[in-house]
């Protein structure tokens, strides 16, 4: 049915909040906010019941409480989320080795090579959804398409618990009708700019020639036009075959407080360190990517003395990069991301010659933490990240 490639985007529905409702049946059907209920607290996740009142992730808890005074606020349980995330990814890896994690609760998978054994891509998507629900008790939304952009677009179409297929024939129909705010990278500022130019839908972008798009919006316009036409040549790349391991998060509303962004960045960094270890790699360069509301994007990077997969070193490097930037010129943030590059196999080179007692202690801690989280979840020990 789908030519060339068969790509799925699997996205867990309100993951943290759904886990809380899974573990505590009294929360089901209620507006749930996951986060710290304090003056500087930030919403980590909002259940779909809470979203009806305008609550969303990365929002200050104080604002969310004003929007939904009767919301139930629960503290996040990272160990439990990582445990269930690992079980979800195990299901995906049973289908194909080509799994590209985007975060703890979403991933691209290329099932082109699995079709002969497991059936067409929509059948595989349905099977994945059944397994996640049956084995874990959570719902996922899955998009099916020929490339990453369309697959991610599809997974968001019928949330929660959706399964949406975008075929090439949909590009001039259903896709063309989408508002431009559904485009990756289009926030409120860019949406207003596009509207001023008379561009309100994907179809409006599709009808522009490449030269018209460049004249009106520069290379950004050419990029938007290409995506609106369903053109995306990026491959799904597993961590083991990747030149970098990282993830980024785009916010519906620009974050105006450094502490909001910092909390998300540090969570990303810890998760990426686990992925580096899981892939059997170590990396030497840590990068932080920051995008403002006007689409301007900057990247800051630091190169460590030697490759590492240690959580404390990766987290500390990302935090230093962010804090240095924030102290100089903080501006509201539309996107934040962190990545580890200059990767090599964990056993390569002379790295082990540099190991000392402190290094060995941190590695034992990482190994123990990873194992405990995967196996025991909420019953495991907690640990603080400093640096």
N, C-alpha and C positions, 0 to 999 in steps of 0.2 A: 504493500500500500504506500509506504513512504520511500521515495527514491534515495539513493546514496547512503545516508546515515539514518539510524534510528536512535534518537536521543531522548532520554527522560529527565525531567527535573522533578525530584522528590522533595516535598516540603512538608514537614510536620506541622500540624495545625495548632497554633498558639501553644507551642511545645511546653514551656515551663508551666504555664497555667493549667494546661491539660494534664500534666503529670500530677499536679497538686489535686486536681479534681478526681483523677484516677485513684490516688492513694487515700483520699478523704472523700467518701461518697456524699457527705453532708454539704460539700462545696458545689456539687453538680447542679447546674441550672442557675447558679448565682454569679454575680459579677466579681471576678477574682483578679486582684493585682498582686504580682510577685515583685517584691522589692523591700527595701528598708523603709519603715514608717518613721522617718525622721525629717528634720528640717531640710537636709540636703539629699534626701533619698530620691532615687530615680526608679521608674517603673522598668523592671526587667522584661516583663511580659504581662499582657492583659488578655483575659478570657474573651471569647466572642460576646458574652453577655455584657462585659464591661466596655467593649469597643462600641457598643450601641450608644453609649453615653459620651463618646469622644475621647476615651482613654486609649493610649497606645504606648508601645515600648519606647524607652528613652525619654519619656515625659517626666517632669518633676512630680514626685508623689503628691505634693501639695496641690498642684493643678488637677491631677487625676481625682483627688478626693473632693475637690470643688465640683468637678464634673459629675461625679458619682459618689455622693456622701455615704451611700449604703454599701459601697464596695467592701469586700473582705480582703484585707491585706495580709499576705503571708510572706515570711522571709524566704529567700531563695535557698535551694539545697543543691549546690553544685555537684556533689558526689552522686546524688540520685539521678540528676539529669545526664551526667556523663555515663552512668551505668546503662540507662535506657538508650542513650545515643549509640553506645557501642553495640547494643543488641540490634538496633535498626540498621547500622552499617554492616553488621554480619549478614543480615538478610540481603542487603544490596550486593554484597560481595559473593553471596551464593549464586547470584544471577549472572554477574560479570566481574572480571577483575578491573575493568576500566571504570573506576569510581573516583570522582573528583569532589571531595568535600568542600563546601562553601562555608559552612559553620557547623556547629554542633547538631543542627536540626535540618539541614538541607544539603543536597548534593546533586550533581549531574552524573548520569551514568549512560554509557554508550552500550546499547544492547544489540548492535548490528550483528555481532558474532554469535549472539545467543538465540537468534530467531529460528534457526534450523532445528534447535533442540527444544525450545520452550514455546514457540509460536510467535505470532506477529506482535509488534511492539505494544498495541493496546491490550492484548491478552497478558503480556508480561507485566504491564502496569497494573492491571486488575489483580493479578496474582500477588504482586508486592503489597498492594493495599490490604488484601485479605490476610496475608501473613503478619503484617504489622498489627492489624486489629486483633487477629486471633492469638498471636503469641505474646503481644505486649499490652494490648488493650487500648491502643491509641489510634487516632485516624491521621491519615496523610493525604495531601492533595498532590496529584501527579499530572504533569504536562507531558504530552507526547508530540514530537515534531522532528524535523530534519536537521535542526541546529539548536545551539544553546539558547540563543535569544528567544526564539519562538517557543521552545520548551518551557523556559522560565515564565514567559508571558502566559502560556497556557495553564500552568499550575496555579496561577493566581486568579484564574477566570471564574471558577465555581467553588471557591473556598466557603466553608470547610468541607472536607471529605469529597473533594472533586476529582474527576478524571476527565481531562479535556484534550482533545486531539486537534492540532492545527495542521492541516494538509496544505500543500502549495496552492490549492484552489481557494483556500480561505483568505489569501493575502489581499485580493482585490475586493473581498466581501466583508466578512466579520472583522478582520484585522483593520481594514481601512476605516471602519466606523469608530475605532477606539479614540478617545481623547488623547492629546499629546502628553498629558501628565502621566500616562501609563508607560511612557518611554523611559528606559534607563537613563538616568542623568538629568531628567527634566524635573526641576523643583519649581517652587512658586515663582521665583525670579525669572527663570528661563521660560516658564509657561506664559507669564505676562508678556515677555518679549516676543514669543511666538505669536500670541494672540494679536499683538499690535501689528504684526506682519500679515495678519489674515490666515495664520496657520493654526488650526484648532484640532485637527484630526490626523491620524496616520495617513489617510487618503490625501490630505492636503500636501503632506511631505512627499508622498509617492508621485504626485503629479508634477513636482518640481524637476527640472533637469538638474544634472549635477552642477552645471555652471551657475544656474539660478540659486541653488542651495549655497554654493560657495560665495556668491556675491552678497547674499542676504545675511549669512551667519558664519561665514568662514568655513574652516575645516570641520567645525562642530556640526554645521548644517549638512555637510556631505555625509558625515557619520550618521546623523539622525535619519537622513533620507535612505541610506543604505539599510539601516535596521528596519525602517518602516516598510521597505520592500521585501523584508524577510531574508536579507543577505547577511550571513554571519559565518565566516570561515574558520572560527576557532574550534580546535579539537578538544574533546574531553581528555584530560590528562590525569592519571592517577598520581598520588604522591610519590610512589616509587620511581616513576618515569619523568617526574617534573623537575624543572630547573629551579623552581621556587615553591615554597609551601606558605600559604597565607590565606587570609580572608579579609573582607571589608564589609561594612554595613552602611547603607544609605538610610537616612532618616527622613520621615515624612515632613518634619518641621526642623529647621536648623536648630542645633543645640547651642545655646548661648552661655553655658556655664562650663568652665574647664573641668570641674569635677565630674559632671555628667559624662563628658567624652572620655576622661581618664578611666573611669570605672569600666566602660565598655572596652577600651583598648587593652586594659590589663586582663580582662577575661578572654579576649581574643588571643593574647600572647600566651597565656597558659594553655589554651586549647591547641594552639599551633605547636607548642613544644611537645605536647603529647603526640601529635600527628607526625612530627619529625622522628620521634623515637619509634613510633609504630612502623614507619617506613624503613627503619634501619639506616637512617641517615644522620649526618651532622652538618650544620651550616655555619658559615663564618660572618655573613652580613645580615644585619637586622634593619629593616626599612619600615618607616611609618609614612602612610599616605594620608593626606588631608585635602578635602575638597570643600570649598566655600559655596555659599548659596548661588553665586554668580557663575559657577562651573569652573572657576579657576582652581587648579589642582597643584599642590606642591608635594614633594617627596623629600624626606630626610632619612639618611642612612648612616650607619656606623659599622665599621669592620672590627670584629673582635680579634684578640691575639691569636686564637686558634679556633677551629670549628667546634661547635658544641651542640648538644641536644638537651642541655640542662635548663629546666624551667626557670630557675632563679636568674640565670644569666640572660636568657632571652627576655624575660619580663623586665629586668632591670634596664637592659639596653633600650627597649621600646619606651619605657617610662622616662628615661633621661632625654631621649629625642623629643618626646612630646612636651615635657616640662620646659626644656630649653626653648622650644618654639613658643609655647604658651606665655612664657615670661617676657618674651620680646614683642610679640604682636598677635595675641589671641584675637580671633574673629569667629563669629558663629560658624559652626561646622555642619556641613551637609552630609559628608561621608568621612568615615575614619577606617583605616585598614592597617594591618601589620603583616609583614612577610619575612621569611628567612630564605636567603639565597646563598650562592656559592656552596652548593650542597655536594657532599661526597659520602661514600659508604662509611658507616660507623667504624669499620675496621681498617680503613685505608690509611696510608701514610704512617707518620711517626707519632700520631696523637697520643697514644698511650704512654709514651716516654715522658710526657709532661704531667701525668697524673700524680696527685699528691693525696694526702689523707683527707683534706677538705673536699677535693673533687670526688673522691670515692664515696664520701659520706653523702654528698648531694645526689650522686647517681643511685646509691642504694635507696635514698628517700624517694627519688622519682620512680624507680622501679616498684618499690613497695606501694607508693600512692597509686600508680597506674593499676597494679594488680588488685588492690583492695577496692578501688572504685568500680572496676569492671565486675568483680565477683560479689561484693557485699553491699554496694550502694550506700544506703542511709546508715548502715551499721558501722561504716568505716570511720577512721579518724579524720579530723579536719586539719588543715594546715594553713598558716598565713603566709602571704607573699609580701616581702618587704624589699625595698631597694630604691 
